Amino acid sequence: MEFFVSKSIIGFAAHPDDLEFTCTGTLFKLKKQGYEIIYVIVTNGENGFKGDLNISRKERVQIRTQEQLEVAGKLGVKNVVFLNYSDGFLLYTEELRRRLVKIIKDIQPEIIFSFDPANRKYDNLNLFHKDHRVVSEAVFDACFAAKNLHMYPGDAHQIKKIYFFGSHEPNYFEDITNLIDFKLDLLACHKSQFPDFSKIADFVKNTISRETDRYEYSEAFRILEVKQIS
């Protein structure tokens, strides 16, 4: 994969559905401002599958891939990169970091979305999933390595901002009140994940979208401004 996209954003996710839970309202608004959105899905998400338990791993991967592509079509995401690591077994390796650096250098995004590596409260089994933790650190380190002149091949590239989602210390809230139904429609594409989507919709509307009283519904981030000081 080698392509440069002017005025672009990369959303890094450990699994299909991570970005839909956390930031699609904000991504949609940025897309309306002229940004091109690229999804990078690190694992296949096959072990979170809650559909027919008798189907093969290959079929589970295919279903989760198609669900993510359905989301992309609705959101207007033209490029979805699947790295095809096994769900639940992701390791922070040099190969993983190298692949992430190459993606950042090829695309040269202004903004990156990812899990917050600062989170270490371990008070939620889903939020602190091993794959989430690995991706958060690998993306953070890849952002540093991508701007370094010597660590990896290719022209150095420094991003401008990282939007960390799933943060316990958010410093920014994006109003998505008018987009909450759209967000839920995107999340509902992951049918294999949600036997009873009404429970998920209630969780999104009444828990994770209610972290501030400023807006009826919002998405929360810890935004890091990336500044070169030397």
Secondary structure as GFF3:
##gff-version 3
##sequence-region A 1 230
A	DSSP	beta_strand	8	13	.	.	.	ID=ss1
A	DSSP	alpha_helix	18	22	.	.	.	ID=ss2
A	DSSP	alpha_helix	24	32	.	.	.	ID=ss3
A	DSSP	beta_strand	36	43	.	.	.	ID=ss4
A	DSSP	three_ten_helix	46	48	.	.	.	ID=ss5
A	DSSP	alpha_helix	57	75	.	.	.	ID=ss6
A	DSSP	beta_strand	79	85	.	.	.	ID=ss7
A	DSSP	alpha_helix	94	107	.	.	.	ID=ss8
A	DSSP	beta_strand	111	115	.	.	.	ID=ss9
A	DSSP	alpha_helix	130	147	.	.	.	ID=ss10
A	DSSP	beta_strand	161	165	.	.	.	ID=ss11
A	DSSP	beta_strand	172	175	.	.	.	ID=ss12
A	DSSP	three_ten_helix	177	179	.	.	.	ID=ss13
A	DSSP	alpha_helix	180	187	.	.	.	ID=ss14
A	DSSP	three_ten_helix	191	193	.	.	.	ID=ss15
A	DSSP	alpha_helix	197	203	.	.	.	ID=ss16
A	DSSP	pi_helix	204	208	.	.	.	ID=ss17
A	DSSP	beta_strand	218	225	.	.	.	ID=ss18
###
